[in-house]
Amino acid sequence: MPVIEWMKKNYGLDYIDTITEVGVDKIVSQAEDKRVELIKSKVEISVNAHGSKIIVIAGHHDCAGNPVSKETHLEQIKNAVGVIKSWNIQSADKIVGVWVNEYWDVNIIS
């Protein structure tokens, strides 16, 4: 919810498509992971069929699915943004990486 509320507030959006996967920052940052193609397919549907213009990849504090340090999460988020950019989704205006801290604050990373 913090990311959805942050997107609504900062980008003036009414509706947010969500694509969730446990440890998504790690998965997408490792482009060879077989789950990346499924995530990419869902992102393409969101952008091409639903008109989404902003793609946000998020990592968060105390992630049980990807229990690594904050520094590792931040690096994975940055790498994941690069992977998403490599998909060349032309109709997306912005790709943003964010970190949700222990207070549920959303911070832009990339």
C-alpha positions as MATLAB code, in Angstrom:
seq = 'MPVIEWMKKNYGLDYIDTITEVGVDKIVSQAEDKRVELIKSKVEISVNAHGSKIIVIAGHHDCAGNPVSKETHLEQIKNAVGVIKSWNIQSADKIVGVWVNEYWDVNIIS';
ca = [
       0.000    0.000    0.000;
       2.755    2.555    0.685;
       3.952    2.370   -2.929;
       0.420    2.671   -4.317;
      -0.332    5.697   -2.128;
       3.047    7.235   -3.030;
       2.362    6.785   -6.751;
      -1.105    8.308   -6.457;
       0.255   11.306   -4.573;
       3.429   11.912   -6.595;
       2.134   11.136  -10.074;
      -1.522   12.139   -9.736;
      -2.794    8.665  -10.569;
      -6.217    7.259   -9.777;
      -5.543    3.619  -10.664;
      -2.449    1.493  -10.159;
      -1.830   -1.921  -11.725;
       0.169   -4.098   -9.360;
       2.351   -6.999  -10.334;
       3.696   -8.759   -7.295;
       6.266  -11.465   -6.818;
       8.114  -12.364   -3.643;
      11.555  -10.769   -3.813;
      10.843   -9.083   -7.144;
      13.873   -6.780   -6.911;
      16.159   -9.820   -6.805;
      14.254  -11.706   -9.508;
      14.243   -8.888  -12.050;
      17.823   -7.876  -11.272;
      18.879  -11.387  -12.282;
      17.585  -11.177  -15.843;
      18.268  -14.872  -16.461;
      15.680  -15.954  -13.863;
      12.874  -17.773  -15.703;
      10.239  -15.746  -13.802;
      11.427  -12.527  -15.453;
       9.659  -13.338  -18.731;
       6.339  -13.764  -16.913;
       6.842  -10.469  -15.080;
       7.797   -8.757  -18.340;
       4.656  -10.115  -19.998;
       2.499   -8.703  -17.200;
       4.250   -5.329  -17.395;
       3.647   -5.225  -21.155;
      -0.065   -5.911  -20.598;
      -0.232   -3.146  -18.008;
       1.486   -0.652  -20.302;
       0.009   -1.657  -23.651;
      -3.525   -2.676  -22.685;
      -4.161   -0.569  -19.587;
      -2.169    2.509  -20.582;
       0.225    2.519  -17.640;
       2.971    5.093  -18.179;
       5.087    4.588  -15.061;
       6.789    1.358  -14.036;
       7.966    1.128  -10.424;
      10.158   -1.657   -9.094;
      10.190   -1.779   -5.301;
      12.154   -3.475   -2.587;
      11.327   -3.230    1.098;
      12.758   -3.543    4.562;
      12.507   -6.941    6.244;
      11.620   -8.812    3.058;
      11.120  -12.480    3.920;
      11.360  -13.547    0.265;
      14.702  -11.806   -0.250;
      16.330  -11.576    3.208;
      19.424   -9.543    2.332;
      20.918   -6.289    3.575;
      19.489   -2.911    2.629;
      22.604   -2.261    0.536;
      22.036   -5.460   -1.450;
      18.387   -4.525   -1.999;
      19.397   -1.082   -3.248;
      21.846   -2.605   -5.709;
      19.223   -5.112   -6.874;
      16.688   -2.314   -7.365;
      19.170   -0.337   -9.476;
      19.989   -3.437  -11.525;
      16.285   -4.254  -11.931;
      15.629   -0.761  -13.315;
      18.362   -1.410  -15.889;
      16.816   -4.745  -16.843;
      13.382   -3.168  -17.262;
      14.879   -0.391  -19.395;
      16.438   -3.086  -21.601;
      12.926   -4.335  -22.408;
      12.465   -1.171  -24.519;
       8.824   -0.699  -23.610;
       8.286    2.388  -25.736;
       4.962    3.529  -24.297;
       6.259    3.699  -20.709;
       7.289    7.253  -19.829;
       9.191    6.484  -16.650;
      10.861    3.574  -14.854;
      11.529    4.170  -11.169;
      13.222    2.091   -8.489;
      12.085    2.635   -4.913;
      12.984    1.424   -1.434;
      10.354    1.127    1.305;
      12.059    1.548    4.664;
      11.142    0.214    8.094;
       8.761    3.170    8.611;
       6.950    2.429    5.330;
       8.402    5.558    3.723;
       9.005    5.307   -0.022;
      12.393    6.567   -1.235;
      13.440    6.899   -4.877;
      16.608    4.914   -5.596;
      16.861    5.055   -9.368;
];
